[in-house]
């Protein structure tokens, strides 16, 4: 298993950025394993998205990358919600779905087609995994979103001077743009998905999960209902759990075999 840390200049974010990679390209010949699901197909690639206040690290447990033969790309999204904010250097959706993807393709010759390129994220990263899949449906074939911070409808109702226990109005405006305009903004995953469906785009396969004790349970249930109303096929699961790494690792282990 090769572990890499890569730094390059991002024209989109206007600064040096770094990301991690895990590439399972060195399976031991002196240690036969019968759990490997490798075939002759090209190695697939998983973009792994962290949550709010988080940073890039590999939270896919065990030997799943080796077992199913996929590389992991782990970028830093800061506290961006992985979307394009209005300020210069805040275009995180474009960074992820265009610039970083093209860098991985040109440098490592990975993620060369949508059928070989997937997303997985938790909390803010779950929001990002869904939004990125909808923003670039021609580039990502599958997306898995765990305990997703689907707070766009809450943000849209914020007035100047308001906020919540997580952040204030100015932060949400920096990420999402003017809250009052969010219902018809591409930063709103519901609006974006409807637009892509109307354009006849092929929607990536969707996997979602949320714990029944998670404070984000109701927004996830509402989004599940929205997907049903739009006729979008998806997998949605609930089980006992809170907003923590134990739940996310549990569902990474459940969804990765289904995805790969």
C-alpha positions as CSV (number, residue, x, y, z in Angstrom):
1,X,0.0,0.0,0.0
2,X,1.6,3.3,-1.1
3,X,0.8,6.4,0.9
4,X,1.5,9.7,-0.7
5,X,1.3,13.4,0.3
6,X,1.2,15.7,-2.7
7,X,1.4,19.5,-2.9
8,X,0.7,21.6,-6.0
9,X,-0.4,25.1,-6.9
10,X,-4.2,25.4,-7.4
11,X,-5.2,28.0,-10.0
12,X,-8.8,27.7,-8.7
13,X,-8.0,28.3,-5.0
14,X,-5.1,30.7,-5.7
15,X,-2.7,29.0,-3.3
16,X,-0.6,25.9,-2.7
17,X,-2.8,23.0,-1.7
18,X,-2.1,19.5,-0.5
19,X,-3.9,16.2,-0.7
20,X,-3.2,12.6,0.3
21,X,-3.4,9.4,-1.8
22,X,-3.5,5.7,-1.0
23,X,-2.7,3.4,-3.9
24,X,-2.8,-0.4,-3.3
25,X,-0.2,-1.3,-5.9
26,X,2.1,-3.5,-3.9
27,X,0.3,-6.6,-2.8
28,X,2.8,-9.0,-1.2
29,X,3.8,-12.0,-3.3
30,X,5.0,-13.9,-0.2
31,X,1.6,-13.6,1.6
32,X,-1.2,-15.2,-0.5
33,X,-4.6,-13.8,0.2
34,X,-7.9,-15.1,-0.9
35,X,-10.0,-12.1,0.1
36,X,-8.9,-9.9,-2.9
37,X,-11.7,-9.1,-5.3
38,X,-9.3,-7.8,-8.0
39,X,-9.9,-8.4,-11.6
40,X,-8.2,-7.4,-14.8
41,X,-10.2,-4.1,-14.9
42,X,-8.4,-0.8,-14.3
43,X,-8.0,0.4,-10.7
44,X,-10.9,2.5,-9.6
45,X,-10.6,5.7,-7.6
46,X,-12.5,7.0,-4.5
47,X,-12.5,10.7,-3.6
48,X,-12.8,10.8,0.2
49,X,-14.3,14.0,1.7
50,X,-13.9,15.1,5.3
51,X,-16.4,17.0,7.5
52,X,-16.7,20.5,9.0
53,X,-13.6,21.4,11.1
54,X,-11.9,18.3,9.7
55,X,-8.9,17.7,7.5
56,X,-7.6,15.2,5.0
57,X,-7.0,11.7,6.5
58,X,-7.8,8.2,5.5
59,X,-10.9,6.9,7.4
60,X,-11.6,3.9,5.1
61,X,-11.0,1.0,7.5
62,X,-8.9,-2.0,7.1
63,X,-7.7,-3.3,3.8
64,X,-10.7,-2.4,1.7
65,X,-8.6,-0.5,-0.9
66,X,-6.4,-3.6,-1.3
67,X,-9.3,-5.9,-1.3
68,X,-11.4,-4.1,-3.9
69,X,-8.5,-2.6,-5.9
70,X,-9.1,1.2,-5.7
71,X,-7.0,4.2,-5.0
72,X,-8.1,6.8,-2.5
73,X,-7.7,10.6,-3.1
74,X,-8.1,12.6,0.1
75,X,-8.3,16.4,-0.4
76,X,-8.5,19.2,2.0
77,X,-11.8,21.1,1.7
78,X,-11.3,23.4,4.7
79,X,-14.8,24.5,6.0
80,X,-16.1,25.1,2.5
81,X,-19.0,22.6,2.2
82,X,-17.2,21.6,-1.0
83,X,-19.1,24.2,-3.0
84,X,-18.1,27.3,-4.9
85,X,-18.3,30.3,-2.6
86,X,-18.6,33.9,-4.0
87,X,-15.2,35.0,-2.8
88,X,-12.0,34.6,-4.8
89,X,-10.2,31.4,-3.9
90,X,-13.3,29.8,-2.5
91,X,-14.3,27.7,-5.5
92,X,-14.1,24.3,-3.9
93,X,-16.6,22.5,-6.1
94,X,-14.6,23.5,-9.2
95,X,-11.4,22.5,-7.4
96,X,-12.7,19.1,-6.6
97,X,-14.7,18.3,-9.7
98,X,-12.4,19.8,-12.3
99,X,-8.9,20.8,-11.2
100,X,-8.0,18.0,-8.7
101,X,-9.7,15.4,-10.9
102,X,-7.7,16.5,-13.9
103,X,-4.5,16.6,-11.9
104,X,-5.1,13.0,-10.7
105,X,-5.8,11.9,-14.3
106,X,-2.8,13.6,-15.8
107,X,-0.3,12.7,-13.0
108,X,-1.4,9.2,-12.0
109,X,-3.6,8.1,-15.0
110,X,-6.4,7.2,-12.6
111,X,-10.1,8.2,-12.5
112,X,-10.1,8.3,-16.3
113,X,-13.9,7.7,-16.6
114,X,-17.0,8.2,-14.6
115,X,-17.4,4.4,-14.2
116,X,-14.0,4.3,-12.4
117,X,-14.5,7.4,-10.2
118,X,-16.5,7.5,-7.0
119,X,-17.1,9.8,-4.0
120,X,-17.6,9.1,-0.3
121,X,-18.0,11.7,2.5
122,X,-19.3,12.2,5.9
123,X,-21.2,15.2,7.5
124,X,-20.1,18.3,5.5
125,X,-18.3,15.8,3.2
126,X,-21.6,13.9,2.8
127,X,-23.1,17.1,1.5
128,X,-20.1,17.6,-0.7
129,X,-20.3,14.0,-2.1
130,X,-23.9,14.5,-3.1
131,X,-23.4,18.1,-4.5
132,X,-20.2,17.1,-6.4
133,X,-21.9,14.1,-8.0
134,X,-24.8,16.3,-9.1
135,X,-22.6,19.1,-10.3
136,X,-20.4,16.8,-12.4
137,X,-22.6,13.7,-13.2
138,X,-20.5,13.0,-16.3
139,X,-17.3,12.6,-14.1
140,X,-18.5,10.5,-11.1
141,X,-20.3,7.2,-11.4
142,X,-21.3,6.6,-7.7
143,X,-21.5,8.6,-4.5
144,X,-21.9,7.6,-0.9
145,X,-23.0,10.2,1.7
146,X,-23.0,9.5,5.4
147,X,-24.7,11.6,8.1
148,X,-24.8,14.3,5.5
149,X,-25.0,18.0,6.6
150,X,-28.0,18.7,4.3
151,X,-28.6,22.1,5.8
152,X,-29.3,24.1,2.6
153,X,-33.0,24.7,3.5
154,X,-32.0,25.9,7.0
155,X,-29.3,28.2,5.6
156,X,-31.8,29.7,3.0
157,X,-33.9,31.0,5.9
158,X,-31.1,32.8,7.7
159,X,-31.2,36.6,8.0
160,X,-28.3,38.9,8.6
161,X,-27.1,38.7,12.2
162,X,-28.5,35.2,12.7
163,X,-26.7,31.9,12.9
164,X,-26.7,28.6,14.8
165,X,-24.6,26.7,17.2
166,X,-22.1,25.9,14.4
167,X,-21.5,29.2,12.7
168,X,-22.8,32.7,12.0
169,X,-24.6,34.2,9.0
170,X,-21.4,35.6,7.5
171,X,-19.8,32.1,7.4
172,X,-22.8,30.6,5.6
173,X,-22.9,33.6,3.2
174,X,-19.2,33.0,2.4
175,X,-19.9,29.4,1.6
176,X,-23.3,29.4,0.0
177,X,-23.7,32.9,-1.3
178,X,-26.7,35.1,-0.4
179,X,-28.9,32.8,1.7
180,X,-32.1,34.3,0.2
181,X,-30.9,33.2,-3.3
182,X,-30.0,29.7,-2.2
183,X,-33.3,28.0,-3.2
184,X,-32.5,28.7,-6.9
185,X,-28.7,28.3,-6.7
186,X,-26.4,25.6,-7.9
187,X,-25.1,25.4,-4.4
188,X,-28.5,23.9,-3.4
189,X,-28.3,20.1,-4.2
190,X,-32.1,19.9,-4.7
191,X,-32.1,22.7,-7.2
192,X,-29.0,21.3,-8.9
193,X,-30.4,17.8,-9.2
194,X,-33.7,19.0,-10.7
195,X,-31.7,21.0,-13.3
196,X,-29.6,18.0,-14.3
197,X,-32.7,15.8,-14.5
198,X,-34.3,18.3,-16.8
199,X,-31.2,18.4,-18.9
200,X,-31.4,14.6,-19.3
201,X,-28.1,14.0,-17.4
202,X,-27.4,10.5,-16.1
203,X,-27.4,10.8,-12.3
204,X,-24.7,8.9,-10.4
205,X,-25.7,6.0,-8.3
206,X,-26.4,7.2,-4.7
207,X,-25.9,5.6,-1.3
208,X,-27.0,7.3,1.9
209,X,-27.0,6.5,5.6
210,X,-27.7,8.2,8.8
211,X,-27.9,7.2,12.5
212,X,-31.2,7.2,14.2
213,X,-29.7,9.2,17.1
214,X,-27.9,11.7,14.8
215,X,-28.9,15.4,15.0
216,X,-29.0,15.4,11.2
217,X,-31.4,12.6,10.9
218,X,-34.5,14.7,9.8
219,X,-32.7,16.5,7.0
220,X,-31.4,13.2,5.7
221,X,-34.9,11.7,5.8
222,X,-36.2,14.8,4.0
223,X,-33.6,14.4,1.2
224,X,-34.4,10.7,0.9
225,X,-38.0,11.7,0.4
226,X,-37.0,14.3,-2.1
227,X,-35.0,11.7,-4.1
228,X,-38.1,9.4,-4.1
229,X,-40.3,12.3,-5.4
230,X,-37.8,13.0,-8.2
231,X,-37.8,9.3,-9.2
232,X,-34.0,9.0,-8.5
233,X,-33.0,5.5,-7.6
234,X,-30.9,5.4,-4.5
235,X,-30.0,3.3,-1.4
236,X,-31.0,4.9,1.9
237,X,-30.3,3.1,5.2
238,X,-30.8,4.0,8.9
239,X,-29.5,2.2,12.0
240,X,-28.7,3.0,15.6
241,X,-25.8,5.5,15.7
242,X,-24.8,9.1,16.4
243,X,-22.7,11.6,14.5
244,X,-19.3,9.9,14.9
245,X,-16.5,8.0,13.2
246,X,-17.8,4.6,14.5
247,X,-21.0,5.0,12.4
248,X,-19.1,6.3,9.3
249,X,-16.6,3.5,9.4
250,X,-19.4,1.0,9.8
251,X,-21.1,2.3,6.7
252,X,-17.9,2.6,4.7
253,X,-17.5,-1.1,5.3
254,X,-21.1,-1.7,4.1
255,X,-21.2,0.6,1.1
256,X,-17.7,0.0,-0.4
257,X,-18.5,-3.7,-1.3
258,X,-21.7,-2.6,-2.9
259,X,-20.0,0.2,-4.8
260,X,-17.0,-1.7,-6.0
